[in-house]
Amino acid sequence: MGINELRVAVTLVSLAVFLGIVVWAWRGRFDAAAELPLQGDEQ
């Protein structure tokens, strides 16, 4: 495996990780956190 193949492999792995993070973040697991700025001060 040459340096160019290694660079391609690292680039593809990085892209897959990035896309995985984007999908994870957009799946709606942060709905409660998204509502926090809209809630009033409850002290």
C-alpha positions as CSV (number, residue, x, y, z in Angstrom):
1,M,0.0,0.0,0.0
2,G,1.5,3.3,-1.1
3,I,1.1,6.7,0.4
4,N,-1.6,7.7,-2.0
5,E,-3.8,4.7,-1.2
6,L,-3.3,5.5,2.5
7,R,-4.4,9.1,1.9
8,V,-7.5,7.9,0.1
9,A,-8.3,5.4,2.8
10,V,-7.9,8.1,5.6
11,T,-10.0,10.5,3.5
12,L,-12.8,8.0,3.0
13,V,-12.8,7.0,6.7
14,S,-12.9,10.7,7.8
15,L,-15.8,11.3,5.4
16,A,-17.7,8.3,6.8
17,V,-17.2,9.5,10.4
18,F,-18.3,13.0,9.5
19,L,-21.5,11.8,7.8
20,G,-22.1,9.4,10.7
21,I,-21.9,12.4,13.2
22,V,-24.2,14.5,11.0
23,V,-26.8,11.7,10.8
24,W,-26.6,11.1,14.6
25,A,-27.1,14.8,15.3
26,W,-30.1,15.1,13.0
27,R,-32.0,12.1,14.3
28,G,-33.8,14.2,16.9
29,R,-32.0,13.3,20.0
30,F,-31.5,16.9,20.9
31,D,-35.1,18.0,20.9
32,A,-35.1,18.7,24.7
33,A,-31.9,20.8,24.4
34,A,-33.3,22.7,21.4
35,E,-36.3,23.8,23.6
36,L,-34.2,25.2,26.4
37,P,-33.7,28.7,25.0
38,L,-37.5,29.0,24.5
39,Q,-38.4,28.2,28.1
40,G,-38.8,31.0,30.6
41,D,-36.7,31.5,33.7
42,E,-38.1,29.2,36.3
43,Q,-36.3,30.2,39.4
